[in-house]
Amino acid sequence: MIDFYCPLARLAIEIDGGQHFEERNISKDKIRDEQLRELKIKILRFTNLDVLKNINSVIRKIEENLL
């Protein structure tokens, strides 16, 4: 499941917690990211820590990808 999706921009946003850095989940994420790219959907990934500690940078990156 995608955390956030903007169909108009074809932009998916993933907020990754610690479990996404475990080997089994890294592989699953790579497969899913490739499937989304095949559908012409761009994926942005941020860590939970990015969102909590550096939200302005996260917002800026999202805005850059919406232009």
N, C-alpha and C positions, 0 to 999 in steps of 0.2 A: 504494500500500500504506500502511496506517496503522501507525504505530510501535507504539502500544499501544492495546488496546481492551478495555473491560469491558462485556460484553454485558448483565449484570444492571443496570448503571447507564445503558446505552446512551451511553457516554462514550468518545470517541476522543481520544487524546493524540498530538500531533505534536511532534517535536523537530526544529526546522529549522536546518540548517546554512546556510552562506553562499549556496549555490546557490538557495535558496528566495527570495532577494532579487533574483534576475535576472528581467528582465521576462517572459521566456517561462515561467518557473516560477511567477511570481506569478499569471499567468492560469490556468495548470493547477490551481494550488492553489485558486483561487476557484471554478472549475468543480467540482472534487471536493468542496469544502466544501459547496457548494449541493446536490450529490447526496446527501451524508450528511445534511444538514438535512432534505431531503425524506423520508429514511428515519427521521426523528425521532432522529437521533444527534447529540449535542452534541460540538463539537470544541473542544479547548483546544490552543493553540499556544504553544510556548516555544522560545526560541533555544537553541542549544548553550551559549552564554555564560550564559544564565539558569540552566541546569542545573549548569554548572560553578562559577559564582560566587555563585549565589543559590538554592541548592537548598531551603532552608527556605521561601522564598516560593513556590517551585514546588509543594512538598508541600502547603503551606497552601491554595493555589488549587485543587489537585486535591481535597483534603479538603472544601473548601467546595462543590464541585460534586458530591460524593458524598452529601451530606446531603439 
